[in-house]
Amino acid sequence: MTYSRSSYRILLLSTLGAGLLAAVLPLGAANGDQALLDKAKALFKPLPASSALEDSALTPVRVALGKALFFETRVSNDGRLGCATCHNPAFYGADALALSVGVNGKVLPRNASTVFNTSLLMSQHFGGNRATVEEQAVKALLSPLAYGNTSYEQVEKKLQLLGYQALFEQAYPGETKPLSADNWGNAIGAYERTLLTPAPFDRFLKGDLQALSPQAKQGMTKFIDIGCAGCHNGVSVGGQMYQKFGITKDYWLVTGSTEKEAFKGYDKGRFHDTKNEADAFMFKVPQLRNVAVTPPFFHDGSVATLPQAVKIMAQLQLGKQLGDEDTADIVSFLESLTGEVPADFAKAPVLPVAPH
């Protein structure tokens, strides 16, 4: 059988029409995804392989020592508190409490953020009074709310009695005084710098357009367009600037926060460290990585659910009232920031036994 040129064209189109249409529709979707990716890459960055300060800092023996110290509780004043007390593997590096409990049962004045990816932030704590994870680890030793020791010499003596001398010597060979408070901070910092949690969001940023669900992509678009990304941006989706909490009204009117004795009223953020009125109610913008699995939220843990937190932030910071649909889309995007618990964090180490 032979076909005229016009009949052949009709047959070809009828045979391939559905396939051609299927090809056109994904192409449009792909173009939209690529546009979103381009917009996202201008605001965010994927996680690095590590956050080492220098190439030689994260030696396996130093990281192993840091992990042991991270889980060590016997250095605290009451023998019960360590880094892992407030930064628990079971709760994605946080503790699921509104306000954490410190040494001798003292309630801390602020919520404990996740330790995951914290080494990438501009500073530590909501008030930013610690520059690095290393400084935070060292100064926690003498904090009356954290470890409760009276001197670094006391800490070093405890570590010697617990059998840590050889481990410090292996981790810091050639140093005159390998077992020291400074190296305590250095080792814990080395360990914490390995606690990064790549997520589906990172795969999307690296070009995998199918890494996020359609709702998460829609949520990312809204997150950007509504203005959330003005503060929550960069590699950690936040944590890189200070911002006033409560631009449109006092935050406690919406969050339900209560006055605290530690702050002689409502928590005024950086002001309590700097005593500068310009810093009143200024807090470090929290990172949003793993935010979906680390409730409760805000500096005082005053808000229990993520949808509620999203609506409050839109209202307090942007002057916008979000409906349930927009909120659900943004929450879906935030869920794409949840990474895997680092394998080396999920299992507690075997700690040294004090020599006889």
C-alpha positions in Angstrom: 0.0 0.0 0.0 1.2 3.5 -0.8 0.4 6.8 0.9 0.2 10.3 -0.4 2.4 12.8 1.3 -0.6 14.3 3.1 -1.9 10.9 4.2 1.5 10.0 5.5 1.7 13.1 7.6 -1.8 12.4 9.1 -0.8 8.8 9.9 2.4 9.9 11.5 0.7 12.6 13.6 -2.0 10.2 14.7 0.5 7.6 15.7 2.9 9.9 17.5 0.6 12.6 18.7 0.2 11.4 22.2 3.9 10.9 22.5 4.6 14.4 21.2 2.1 15.9 23.6 3.7 14.0 26.5 7.1 15.3 25.5 5.9 18.9 25.3 4.3 18.9 28.8 7.3 17.7 30.7 9.5 20.1 28.8 7.4 23.0 30.1 7.6 21.6 33.6 11.3 21.1 33.3 11.7 24.7 32.1 9.8 25.9 35.2 11.9 23.7 37.5 15.1 25.0 35.9 13.9 28.6 36.4 13.3 27.7 40.1 16.7 26.1 40.4 18.4 29.2 38.9 16.5 31.4 41.4 17.4 29.0 44.3 21.1 28.9 43.4 21.2 32.7 43.6 20.0 32.5 47.3 21.2 29.1 48.7 24.2 26.8 48.5 24.5 23.1 49.0 26.3 21.7 52.0 30.1 21.3 51.7 31.7 17.9 52.3 33.0 19.3 55.6 33.3 22.5 57.5 37.0 22.0 58.5 38.8 25.2 59.3 41.9 23.7 57.6 42.5 20.6 55.6 44.5 18.9 58.4 42.0 19.7 61.3 39.7 16.7 61.0 42.1 13.8 61.5 40.2 10.5 62.3 41.9 10.3 65.8 41.0 13.9 66.6 37.4 13.4 65.5 37.2 10.2 67.5 38.4 12.0 70.6 35.9 14.8 70.0 33.1 12.4 69.8 34.1 10.8 73.1 34.2 14.2 74.7 30.9 15.2 73.2 29.2 12.2 74.9 31.3 12.5 78.1 29.3 13.5 81.2 31.7 12.9 84.0 33.5 16.2 83.5 30.4 18.2 84.6 29.9 19.3 88.1 27.2 16.8 88.8 28.6 14.0 86.5 25.4 13.9 84.5 25.7 16.5 81.8 27.6 16.6 78.5 27.1 18.0 75.0 24.9 15.0 74.0 22.5 15.8 76.9 21.1 18.7 75.0 22.1 17.5 71.5 20.7 14.0 71.4 20.9 11.6 68.4 17.3 10.6 69.1 16.1 14.2 68.5 18.2 15.2 65.5 20.9 16.8 67.5 18.5 18.7 69.8 16.5 17.6 72.9 12.8 18.2 72.1 12.5 20.5 75.2 11.3 24.0 75.2 14.1 25.0 77.6 16.9 22.6 78.2 18.0 21.4 81.6 21.6 22.1 82.6 23.9 21.0 85.4 22.3 20.2 88.8 18.9 20.4 87.2 19.1 24.1 86.4 16.7 25.1 83.6 18.5 27.0 80.8 17.0 30.3 79.7 16.9 29.4 76.0 16.0 26.5 73.7 18.9 24.2 72.6 19.2 24.3 68.8 20.4 21.3 66.8 24.1 20.7 66.7 23.8 19.5 63.0 25.4 22.0 60.6 25.9 24.5 63.4 29.6 24.8 62.6 28.5 26.6 59.4 26.7 29.4 61.2 28.1 32.9 61.7 28.1 32.4 65.5 26.8 30.1 68.2 23.8 30.6 70.5 20.7 32.8 69.8 22.6 35.8 71.1 25.7 35.0 69.1 28.0 35.3 72.1 30.3 32.5 70.9 32.1 32.9 67.6 32.8 29.2 66.8 31.9 25.7 67.9 35.3 25.4 69.5 34.8 28.5 71.6 31.4 27.4 72.6 32.8 24.0 73.8 35.5 25.6 75.9 33.4 28.2 77.6 30.7 25.7 78.4 33.1 24.0 80.8 32.9 27.0 83.2 29.3 28.0 82.6 27.3 27.7 85.8 24.4 26.4 83.7 26.3 24.0 81.6 29.2 22.0 83.0 29.6 24.1 86.2 33.4 23.8 86.7 35.3 26.4 88.6 38.5 26.4 86.5 40.1 24.8 83.4 42.7 23.2 85.7 39.9 21.4 87.4 38.6 20.1 84.1 42.1 19.0 82.9 42.6 17.1 86.2 39.2 15.3 85.8 40.2 14.3 82.2 43.5 12.9 83.4 41.8 10.9 86.2 39.3 9.5 83.7 42.0 8.1 81.5 42.0 10.6 78.6 45.7 11.5 78.7 46.8 9.0 76.0 43.9 9.9 73.7 44.9 13.6 73.8 48.5 12.6 73.1 47.5 10.6 70.1 45.2 13.4 68.8 47.8 16.2 69.4 51.2 14.6 68.9 54.2 16.7 69.7 52.4 19.3 71.7 53.9 20.3 75.1 50.5 20.0 76.8 48.2 17.9 74.6 45.5 17.5 77.3 44.2 21.0 77.7 40.9 22.9 77.8 41.8 24.4 74.5 42.2 21.0 72.9 39.0 19.9 74.5 37.3 22.6 72.5 39.4 21.9 69.4 38.5 18.2 69.4 34.8 18.7 70.0 34.8 21.3 67.3 36.5 18.8 64.9 33.8 16.3 65.6 30.9 18.8 65.3 32.3 19.9 61.9 31.6 16.5 60.6 27.9 16.6 61.6 26.5 17.9 58.3 23.2 16.6 57.0 22.8 16.7 53.2 19.2 16.6 52.2 16.9 16.4 49.2 17.3 20.2 48.9 21.0 19.8 48.3 20.4 17.3 45.5 18.0 19.8 43.9 20.6 22.6 44.2 23.1 20.3 42.5 20.8 19.9 39.5 18.5 16.9 40.3 15.2 18.5 39.4 13.3 15.5 40.6 14.7 15.6 44.1 11.8 17.7 45.4 8.1 17.0 45.2 5.8 19.3 43.3 4.5 20.7 46.6 8.0 21.3 47.9 8.9 23.2 44.8 5.7 25.2 45.1 6.6 25.9 48.7 10.1 27.0 47.8 8.7 29.4 45.3 6.4 30.9 48.0 9.2 30.9 50.5 11.3 33.1 48.2 8.5 35.3 46.8 6.9 36.0 50.2 10.2 37.2 51.5 11.3 34.4 53.9 14.6 34.0 52.0 15.5 37.6 52.8 16.9 36.3 56.2 16.8 32.5 55.7 19.4 32.1 52.9 22.9 30.8 52.3 24.3 27.3 52.9 22.4 26.8 56.2 19.2 28.6 55.1 19.6 31.1 57.9 22.1 31.5 60.7 24.2 34.1 58.8 22.8 37.4 60.2 21.1 39.0 63.2 17.5 40.3 62.9 15.0 41.8 65.2 12.4 39.3 66.3 9.1 41.1 66.2 9.2 43.7 63.5 5.5 44.3 63.2 4.6 43.8 66.9 6.1 42.5 70.1 6.9 38.8 69.6 5.4 37.6 72.9 1.9 38.8 71.9 1.9 36.2 69.2 4.2 33.4 70.4 2.8 33.2 74.0 6.3 33.7 75.4 6.5 34.6 79.1 8.8 36.8 81.0 11.9 35.1 82.4 13.8 35.8 85.6 17.1 35.3 83.8 16.3 38.3 81.6 14.4 40.4 84.1 11.5 40.4 81.7 11.2 39.3 78.1 14.3 37.9 76.4 15.9 40.8 74.5 18.4 38.7 72.5 21.9 40.1 71.9 21.2 43.0 74.3 21.9 40.8 77.3 25.5 40.3 76.1 26.3 43.7 74.5 24.1 46.0 76.7 23.6 48.0 73.6 20.0 49.2 73.1 20.5 48.8 69.3 20.7 45.1 70.0 17.5 44.9 71.9 15.4 41.9 70.6 18.0 41.1 68.0 18.6 37.4 67.6 20.7 35.3 65.3 18.4 34.1 62.5 18.0 30.4 63.1 19.1 28.0 60.4 16.3 26.0 58.9 18.1 22.8 58.1 16.3 20.0 59.9 13.7 22.5 61.2 10.9 20.1 60.5 12.2 17.5 63.0 13.5 19.8 65.8 10.5 21.3 67.5 9.7 23.2 69.6 10.6 26.5 67.9 12.1 29.9 68.6 14.6 31.0 71.2 12.3 30.0 74.1 10.6 26.9 72.5 7.3 28.7 72.8 5.7 27.3 69.7 5.1 23.6 69.3 4.3 23.0 65.6 6.0 24.0 62.3 2.9 25.3 60.6 2.2 27.6 63.6 5.8 28.8 63.5 5.6 29.6 59.8 2.4 31.6 60.2 3.9 33.5 63.2 7.1 34.3 61.3 5.2 35.7 58.3 3.1 37.8 60.6 5.8 39.1 62.9 8.6 39.6 60.3 6.8 40.3 57.1 3.4 41.6 58.1 1.6 38.9 56.2 -1.2 36.5 57.1 -0.6 33.1 55.5 -3.5 30.8 54.8 -3.4 27.1 55.4 -2.6 26.2 51.7 0.4 28.6 51.5 1.6 27.4 54.9 1.3 23.7 54.0 3.4 24.4 50.8 6.1 26.2 52.7 6.2 23.4 55.3 6.6 20.9 52.5 9.6 22.8 51.3 11.1 23.0 54.8 10.7 19.2 55.1 13.0 18.9 52.1 15.7 20.4 54.3 15.7 17.3 56.6 18.9 15.3 56.1 20.0 11.9 57.4 21.3 11.7 61.0 25.1 11.3 60.4 26.1 7.6 60.8 28.9 8.5 63.3 26.4 10.4 65.5 23.8 7.7 65.9 25.8 5.4 68.1 27.3 6.5 71.3 31.1 5.7 71.8 32.7 3.6 74.5 34.3 6.0 76.9 37.6 5.5 78.7 37.5 3.9 82.1 39.5 5.6 84.9 42.7 3.7 85.5 43.1 2.0 88.9 
